[in-house]
Amino acid sequence: MNRNKEACHCKNVTYGMIEDAVQNGADTLQQVMDVTGAGKGCGKCKEFLEYLIRDIKEEQGDRP
């Protein structure tokens, strides 16, 4: 995963910032949004963020 790629353009949140939030215990969309600010602009990325969170959790060995 390219940690520098933007996941949320409105708030300039990167894949790496999302991954860090999940690794630090944010495991729902709302928790990730609260920690990073992602999804709190136009909201168009929310569905993508759910998939990204799921994929990160699967890579960590967690269940989605």
KABELUR-V514489 format. One record per residue. N is the residue number from 0. SS is DSSP state (A for helix, B for strand, O for the rest). Layout:
N_SS ; N_SS
This chain:
0_O ; 1_O ; 2_O ; 3_O ; 4_O ; 5_B ; 6_B ; 7_B ; 8_O ; 9_O ; 10_O ; 11_O ; 12_B ; 13_B ; 14_A ; 15_A ; 16_A ; 17_A ; 18_A ; 19_A ; 20_A ; 21_A ; 22_A ; 23_O ; 24_O ; 25_O ; 26_O ; 27_O ; 28_A ; 29_A ; 30_A ; 31_A ; 32_A ; 33_A ; 34_A ; 35_A ; 36_O ; 37_O ; 38_O ; 39_O ; 40_O ; 41_O ; 42_O ; 43_O ; 44_O ; 45_A ; 46_A ; 47_A ; 48_A ; 49_A ; 50_A ; 51_A ; 52_A ; 53_A ; 54_A ; 55_A ; 56_A ; 57_A ; 58_A ; 59_O ; 60_O ; 61_O ; 62_O ; 63_O
